[in-house]
Amino acid sequence: MIRGGKGGRTPLKHGLHFEKRTDVATVIAKIPGYSVVGDTVVFGGKDVARLYKKNKLYTGLLATTGVDYRKLISKKLLPDDAVLVLVNKTLFVVETKFQTVAGSVDEKLQTCDFKLKQYRKLITPLGLDVKYVYVLNDWFRKKEYADVLAYIKSVGCEYFFEEIPLSYLGLPIPNK
């Protein structure tokens, strides 16, 4: 998979390949050399990432580090998935959007700038970087999404089709 949705899919071992109702933990656990123990991602016997789905971002990360979200933002945002990559100290907020007909997801894609700023407010006290990324299905390759996809990148967010390359996340790539 080439960044920006051009090109074909990479083999499973080089990216997190998503299907309609797949979460990050399920996808990572399928990659040779990786395992998921609770909310911890392990590769080569080392902890490489932590996973926070929906409310676990608040209970598993923020509350345990003394961050009170109510002092930083007015309303909770519940990510589909969030991956804290330990080596690069980056929290990747991953939103998965799969569509087969036109609908409300179209407008939701345009909220990434606001959400990225809100997540940064939450995470900055922890000294972590934040990236906001969509995993989209092929529906969004249609020409009528060109402006929305360009907007996503223009505001510092990212998108991929069907998968996220491990290299984008900064996670180790298993040997061939």
C-alpha positions as CSV (number, residue, x, y, z in Angstrom):
1,M,0.0,0.0,0.0
2,I,1.4,3.4,-1.0
3,R,0.6,6.4,1.1
4,G,-2.5,8.3,0.0
5,G,-4.3,5.3,-1.4
6,K,-2.3,4.8,-4.6
7,G,-1.1,1.3,-5.4
8,G,-2.1,-2.2,-4.3
9,R,-2.3,-3.8,-1.0
10,T,0.9,-5.0,0.8
11,P,1.2,-8.4,2.3
12,L,-0.3,-8.8,5.8
13,K,3.1,-8.7,7.4
14,H,3.8,-5.1,6.2
15,G,0.5,-3.5,7.2
16,L,-2.5,-3.6,9.4
17,H,-5.2,-4.8,7.0
18,F,-8.7,-4.0,8.0
19,E,-12.1,-5.5,7.2
20,K,-15.5,-4.0,7.9
21,R,-15.7,-4.7,11.7
22,T,-12.1,-5.3,12.6
23,D,-10.3,-3.5,15.4
24,V,-6.6,-2.8,15.7
25,A,-6.0,-5.6,18.3
26,T,-7.5,-8.2,16.1
27,V,-5.5,-7.1,13.1
28,I,-2.2,-6.9,15.0
29,A,-2.7,-10.3,16.5
30,K,-2.8,-11.8,13.0
31,I,0.6,-10.5,12.0
32,P,3.4,-13.1,12.4
33,G,5.7,-12.2,15.3
34,Y,3.1,-10.0,17.0
35,S,0.9,-10.8,19.9
36,V,-1.6,-8.8,21.9
37,V,-1.7,-9.4,25.7
38,G,-4.6,-7.5,27.2
39,D,-4.0,-4.0,25.8
40,T,-0.3,-4.4,25.2
41,V,1.2,-5.2,21.8
42,V,4.3,-7.4,22.0
43,F,6.8,-8.0,19.2
44,G,10.0,-10.1,19.7
45,G,9.3,-10.4,23.4
46,K,9.2,-6.6,23.9
47,D,6.3,-4.3,24.6
48,V,6.0,-2.1,21.5
49,A,2.6,-0.4,21.9
50,R,-0.5,0.0,24.0
51,L,-4.1,-0.1,22.7
52,Y,-7.0,2.0,23.9
53,K,-10.4,1.4,22.4
54,K,-13.2,3.9,23.0
55,N,-13.4,4.8,26.7
56,K,-10.2,3.0,27.6
57,L,-8.3,6.0,26.4
58,Y,-9.7,7.8,29.5
59,T,-9.7,4.9,32.0
60,G,-6.5,3.1,30.7
61,L,-4.3,6.1,29.8
62,L,-5.5,9.5,31.0
63,A,-6.9,8.5,34.5
64,T,-3.8,6.4,35.3
65,T,-1.5,9.3,34.5
66,G,-3.5,11.8,36.5
67,V,-5.0,13.7,33.5
68,D,-8.5,14.9,34.1
69,Y,-10.1,15.2,30.6
70,R,-12.8,17.5,32.0
71,K,-10.2,20.2,32.6
72,L,-9.0,20.0,29.0
73,I,-12.0,19.4,26.8
74,S,-15.8,19.8,27.2
75,K,-16.9,16.4,25.9
76,K,-15.3,13.0,25.6
77,L,-14.2,11.8,22.2
78,L,-14.3,8.0,21.9
79,P,-11.9,6.7,19.3
80,D,-12.5,3.6,17.4
81,D,-9.0,2.7,18.3
82,A,-5.9,4.5,19.7
83,V,-2.4,3.0,19.4
84,L,0.3,4.4,21.6
85,V,3.6,3.4,20.0
86,L,6.2,3.3,22.7
87,V,9.3,3.8,20.7
88,N,8.2,7.1,19.0
89,K,5.9,8.3,21.9
90,T,3.1,8.8,19.5
91,L,-0.6,8.2,20.0
92,F,-2.3,7.2,16.7
93,V,-6.0,7.8,16.8
94,V,-7.5,5.4,14.3
95,E,-11.0,5.9,12.9
96,T,-12.3,3.1,10.6
97,K,-14.9,4.2,8.1
98,F,-16.5,1.7,5.7
99,Q,-19.3,2.8,3.4
100,T,-21.3,1.1,0.6
101,V,-23.8,3.9,0.0
102,A,-23.6,7.7,0.4
103,G,-24.5,8.7,3.9
104,S,-23.4,10.5,7.1
105,V,-19.9,9.2,7.0
106,D,-19.3,11.7,4.2
107,E,-19.6,14.6,6.7
108,K,-17.8,12.8,9.5
109,L,-14.6,12.7,7.5
110,Q,-14.5,16.5,7.6
111,T,-14.3,16.6,11.4
112,C,-10.7,15.3,11.6
113,D,-9.2,18.8,12.1
114,F,-11.4,19.5,15.2
115,K,-10.8,16.0,16.6
116,L,-7.1,16.1,16.1
117,K,-6.9,19.4,18.0
118,Q,-9.1,18.0,20.8
119,Y,-6.9,14.9,21.1
120,R,-3.8,17.0,21.2
121,K,-5.3,19.0,24.1
122,L,-5.8,15.7,26.0
123,I,-2.5,14.1,25.2
124,T,-0.1,17.1,25.4
125,P,0.2,16.9,29.2
126,L,1.7,13.5,28.7
127,G,4.5,14.7,26.4
128,L,3.2,12.5,23.5
129,D,2.6,13.4,19.9
130,V,-0.8,12.7,18.3
131,K,-1.7,11.6,14.8
132,Y,-5.2,11.2,13.5
133,V,-5.7,8.6,10.8
134,Y,-8.6,7.2,8.9
135,V,-8.8,3.7,7.5
136,L,-11.2,3.8,4.6
137,N,-12.6,1.2,2.4
138,D,-12.5,1.4,-1.4
139,W,-15.8,3.3,-1.5
140,F,-13.9,6.5,-0.8
141,R,-11.6,6.1,-3.8
142,K,-14.5,7.6,-5.9
143,K,-13.7,11.0,-7.6
144,E,-16.4,12.8,-5.5
145,Y,-14.2,12.3,-2.4
146,A,-11.1,13.9,-3.9
147,D,-11.8,17.2,-2.2
148,V,-12.5,15.6,1.2
149,L,-9.4,13.4,1.0
150,A,-7.3,16.5,0.0
151,Y,-8.7,18.4,3.0
152,I,-7.9,15.5,5.4
153,K,-4.2,15.8,4.5
154,S,-4.2,19.6,4.4
155,V,-5.2,19.8,8.1
156,G,-2.4,17.4,9.2
157,C,-4.5,14.2,9.3
158,E,-3.9,11.1,7.3
159,Y,-5.9,8.3,5.5
160,F,-5.2,4.9,4.1
161,F,-7.3,2.5,2.2
162,E,-8.0,-0.9,3.8
163,E,-4.8,-0.9,5.9
164,I,-2.2,1.1,7.8
165,P,1.4,0.3,7.0
166,L,3.4,-0.7,10.0
167,S,6.1,1.7,8.9
168,Y,3.7,4.6,9.2
169,L,3.0,3.7,12.8
170,G,6.7,3.1,13.5
171,L,6.1,-0.5,14.5
172,P,8.7,-3.2,13.6
173,I,8.2,-5.1,10.3
174,P,8.6,-8.8,10.7
175,N,11.4,-10.5,8.8
176,K,10.4,-12.0,5.4
